[in-house]
Amino acid sequence: MRHATRLTGFFSSLLIKRWLWEGLDVRPVVAELFLTDNCNLKCVTCACWRSHTPEELTTEEWKEVVNQLGELGFVKLNFTGGEALLRRDATEIIRHAHEQTDATLHLNTNAILLTAAKTKELIEAGVRSFNVSFDGATAEMHDHVRGQKGAFAKTLEHFGELVQLRERHGLRLRMCFTVMRENMSEMVEMAKLAQRMRAPLFFNVLTDHTFLFRGHDIVKLGEVRDEGLEGALNALLEHKKKHPEYLPRYSVICYIGDHFKDQLQKKLPCTEANLKLMVHSQGQVGGCWAHDPEFSVREQRIEAMLETEKFKTTQTDLFFKRCKGCGSNHALNMRLEPRPMMYDALWKAGIFKKRKKLFA
């Protein structure tokens, strides 16, 4: 009940900020905890594996971060990376969060290390929500994007084991697919795979603006020809008409085409940047996926950061897209906007047949 009340208050306040009072201070209620920036795959889209990040927060430092977030009443803690499970103390930190807070605990993972034993360990530690990355519906595509032969088979096997445990432990599972030039033709097959697994499918959109994906000519993977992308999106919508289960909303699919025209999408405020507080592996705090952090837990307590004018001003700027843009969690960003809701209603009514532009 406390979580629902806190989230209702957050989104209500954000609506006021959006339409009535730009200067309203809306505090984050979810934390994104980057346990490590290091990774065990070599994704063509990512910069994590291209260097080693030293001097990351120790086990005790992470536990202190968790304690502070618990005191501030954060409702959800997302453990991520890099690949979070590379840290031998990942389960220990997560278990501490379960014991010291009442937050919902979530893990983002490529599932390579998510063996049956590790899954059991994590569930016992309190994790009840998993996002698993799939960048292709076939081994050929997924392994190419992920940079490791056999990655698809292992990820699918481990995700399947999660599916088997879903009802027993009340797990929330989601398959995450990053749309880019090389794999956009597999969106329909990815939808079918998610439906076979009975797991919601989430589409990320490629960007070279976020700290994970900067540099290394990643932008070239986002150079998508209009006709190819339109065809792929409309094929996905045709499939959705017949088989809507576990697939994103119509407006979310439409947004993908808009994103590759303009990553900023200034007309669409960024809920994501205000909802989440990001704590990076070396202790940096703040910002969002595309904005560099301005604080550090090694220098200041989190509560003190949230009280500063710098933090409040940055959150307002990010919400109103006074930034470079990135498209992160566009599905969430559109939840409070009237136009996507109207488009979804017109789709359901059969008036819209193909993809329509939202904000591009």
N, C-alpha and C positions, 0 to 999 in steps of 0.2 A: 504493500500500500504506500509506504514512504517513497519508493522508487517512482510509482505512478504519479504521486502528488508532485514530486520534485520535477519530473519531466514535463508534466502539464504546466507547471509554473514557468519552466524554462521556455517552452514553445509559446506560451501566452505572452511572456515578456518580449520574446523575439518579434512577435507580431506587432506589438506596440512600438518597438524599436524600428521596425520596417516602415510602418505607416504613420506614426504619430510623433515619436520622440527619439531622434537619432542618438542623443547622448545618454540614453538609458544604459546603465551598467548591467549587462547580462553575463553572469559568471558561468564558466564551463561546468558540466556535471559528469563528463566522461573523460577518462584519461587514456591516452595512447602511449604505452610504455615500450620503448625500443630497447629490449634487453641486450641486444647486440646489433651492430651494423654488419657483422660478418655473415657469410652465407656459404652453403655447401653446393650450390648450383651456379651456373654461369650464364644466366639469362641474357639474351641479346638486348633486352630492354632496360637493364639495370646496371648501376655502377657499384653496388655493394661489394661484389666479389673481386673487383678489379684492384682493390687495395685492402690492407688489414688495418682495422681500427684498434689502436692500443688504449690502455688506461681507461677501460670502461668501468662503470660503477661496480663496486664490490658487492658481494651478497648483502652485507650489513648496510651499505648505502642504499641499495634497492629496498631493503626492508624498511628503512627510515622513510623513504619516499612513499611507500605504501601506507605507513602509519599516518603520515601527514594527509594523504588523500582520504583516508578513512575518517580522520578528524574533521575534514572539510565536507564530509557527506557525499562524496562522489558515488554515483549509482552504478557505474560500470567501469571495469578496468580491462583494457584490451592489451594483451601481451603479444608483442610482434618483433620484427627484426628488419633487415637481415632474416636469418632463420633463428627464432628464439630458442629452439631446442638444441642448438649448438652449445648453449651454456649448460654445464653440468648441474648448476644450481637452479635451473629454471623451475623445476618442480618445487624445490624448497621455497623459492620466492613466492610462487603461486599459492602454495599451501599457507604461507604466512599471511597472504592477502585474504584467504578464506577464513583464517582464524581471527584476524584483527579487524576486518571490515565486514559489512553486510552487502558489499557490491557484487553485482553479477560479474563472473570471470569469463573472459573470452580469449581465444588463442587464434592468431593468424599463422598459418604454416604451409610449407610446400609438401608436408606429409612424408617426406623421404625417411625421416627418423621416427615417424609415428608408428612404431611397432605395436603389436598387441600388448606387450608388457608396458611400454611407455604410455599407451592410451589408458590402460587400467590405472597407472600411477597418477596421471593427470586428472582423471575423473575422481579418484579418491581425494585428490588435492583440491577439488572444487570446481574445475572447469566444466561449464555446461553449454558452451557455445564455441563452434569451430568454423573458421573460414579456411577453405583449402583451395589453392591456386591450380587452375587448369588453363593452359594457354593454347590448347588444341583438343579437338575431339578424337584425334588419332595419335598413335605413338609417333608417327613420322613428324607431325606438326609440333606436338607438345615437346618432344625431345629436342627438336631443332631450336625452338624458342628458349627452352630451359637449359640448353647447352650440355645435356648429359644423356647418353644413350641408356635406355631402360627406365628413365625417370617416370614416364607415363604409366608403365605397368606397376611400378612400386606405389606411386601416388594413388592410382585407382584401387589397388589392392587394399591399401591402408584406409582409404576413404570408405570402401565397402565395409570394412570392419567397424568403422564408426556408425554406418547406417544400421548394422545389425544390433548395435548397442543403443540406438537412438531412443526407442520407446522405453526400454528398461530404466534408463537414467534421465529421461526427459531432455535429451540433447537437442540443441538448435544447430543445424548444419547448413552451410551455404557453399556453393561452388562459384569461384570467382574467375572470370575470363577477361583478359585485357585485350580489347579490340585494337588491331593494328593492320597495316597494309598486308602483311604476310598471312594472317589467319582469318581475315574477315569473311572469307568464303566458307569457313567452317562454323559459322554462327548457328545455322539450322541444325547441323549435326551435334553441336554442343548443346543446343536446346533439347534434342532428343536424348542425349546422354544424361542430362540433369533430370529429365522426366523418368528415365529408367531407374535412376537412383532415388527418385522421389525427394529431390533436394532443390530448394530455390536457387535460381541462377542469377548471379549479379554480374553486370558488365562494367568493368573499369574501362577507361578510355586512355589511350597512350598519350603521354605528355613528356616533354623534356624540361619542364619547369620545376618539377618537384626535386627535392634533394636526393632522392633515390635514383632518379632517371636522368640527371643532368650530364651533358657532354657525350663523348664517344659516338657522335653522329647518330644518336638515338632518334633525333628529329626526322631522319629519313624514313624511319619505319612508320611515321605518321603522315607521310605524303601520300594521301589516298586519292585516287581518281574518282571524280563524282559518279560516273556511270557505274563503276564497280561497287562502290559503297551503297549507292541507291538500290542497286539490284539486290545486294546482299541483305539490306535492311528490309526491303519489301518482301523478299523471300521469307525472312524470319516472321514478318507480320502475317503472311499467308499461312505459315505453319501455326502461328498463334491463334488464328481464327478457328482452326480445327482442334488444336490442342493447346489451350491456354494455361494448363496447370504448371505451376512452378516458374513461370516466365515473368519478366519485368512488365510493368505497365506500358501501355502504348506510348505515352509521353516520354518515358525513359528511353525507349528504343528510338524515338524521333530525335532525342537530344544527341545521340551518337553522331548523326549526320551534321548537326549544328556545330558540335565540338571541333570537328576537323576543318571547319570553315574559320572558326574563331575560338581559341582556347579560353579567352577571358570571359565571354558571355556576360558582359557588364550589366545587362538588364536583370540578371538572375542573382540575387544576393547569396552569400555563402553561409549557410547554416552550419556546415561542417567546422569552419574555423572558429565559431563561437561555442559550439557544443563541446569540443574536445580541447583538452590541455595535453600538449605533447611533451613527453620527457624522453630525451634522447640518451643514447647509450653512455655518453661521457658526462651526462648530467645537465646538458643544455635544456632549457625550458621555454615554451612559448611558440609564437608563430603558427605556422600550419605547414602543410606539405610543400608549399612553394615559397614560403617566407622564412628566412633564417631566424632562429631563436635568439632572444635578447637577454635571457637570464640563465642562471645555473643553480642547481640545488647544492652545489658545493660552496656557494657563496651566500645563499639567501634561502630562507624558508619559503615554501610555496604560498602560504597565506599572505606573506609580506609582498610577494610578487603581484598577486591579484589586486592588492590595494594601490599599486602605483598607477600614476597617470599614464605612464608609458604603456603599461599592459592594457589599460582600458582604451586608450587611443588606438593602439594597434588592432585590438579586437574589432573596434568600430570600423576602422579602415578596411580590414579584411572582409567584414560582413558586407560592406557596400562595394566590394570589388575595387578598392583603390590598391590594386596589386597587379601582378602579371597574369593571374589566372592559371588554372590547371585542370578543372573538370572533376576534381576529387569529390566522390559521393554525390554526384549530380542528382541521383534519385532522391536523396534526403533533401537537397537544396530546393527541389521543386515541390515538396510537400506542402509548403505554405503559400504557394503562388496560385492565383486563380486561373491563369491561362492553361497550364498543364492539366488541371482538374477538368476544365471545360473540354480540352482535347480528348481526354480519357472518356468522358461522357459521350462525346460525339462518335468516338470509335465504338463504344459499346452499343450505341444506337444504330450502328451500321452506316452512318453518314460519311465518316472518313474511311476510305478503303486502303489508302497507301500512306506512306510517311509524309507528314507535313512539317514545315519549318516551325520551330517554336520561337526562338529568339534571334537566330542568325539573320 
